[in-house]
Amino acid sequence: MVEQVVMLSQDERVRLDQDRLGELYAQLGEAGAEDVVCRAMEELAARLAHAARMFRQGHSADLRKNVRSMAAIAEQIGMLLLARVGRDVIACIDAGDTNALAATLARLLRIGERSLTAVWDLKDLSV
């Protein structure tokens, strides 16, 4: 019997919540909002790398704390899918489901990378 391996395409589109970004710009002005978004992106990038490291090392409590704050930051700047998948990762940790955690964390890392790219790809951050 010949077994075939099928590679699944993992091409999920990410969208930024333009309303959320618009609120941020209205509240803080252009310079203030851009500063918040840039600092949030730097923090998210660092937390994504930290999450991968915590998972590899088996530090689920630290991973949970890291992802919880990552979800809050993502929600603040309109990365709602990233925030939702972050909450899914937390649910996997809480359930003790290591297989689901591995898959969901991999999804979080992919979506995080794409979300950060989506922000950089905006030609004009002002909404």
Secondary structure as the mmCIF struct_conf table of DSSP 4:
data_model
#
loop_
_struct_conf.conf_type_id
_struct_conf.id
_struct_conf.beg_label_comp_id
_struct_conf.beg_label_asym_id
_struct_conf.beg_label_seq_id
_struct_conf.end_label_comp_id
_struct_conf.end_label_asym_id
_struct_conf.end_label_seq_id
HELX_LH_PP_P HELX_LH_PP_P1 MET A 7 SER A 9
HELX_RH_AL_P HELX_RH_AL_P1 GLN A 18 GLN A 57
TURN_TY1_P TURN_TY1_P1 GLY A 58 GLY A 58
HELX_RH_AL_P HELX_RH_AL_P2 SER A 60 GLN A 76
TURN_TY1_P TURN_TY1_P2 ILE A 77 GLY A 78
HELX_RH_AL_P HELX_RH_AL_P3 LEU A 80 ALA A 95
TURN_TY1_P TURN_TY1_P3 GLY A 96 GLY A 96
HELX_RH_AL_P HELX_RH_AL_P4 THR A 98 ASP A 121
BEND BEND1 LYS A 123 LYS A 123
#
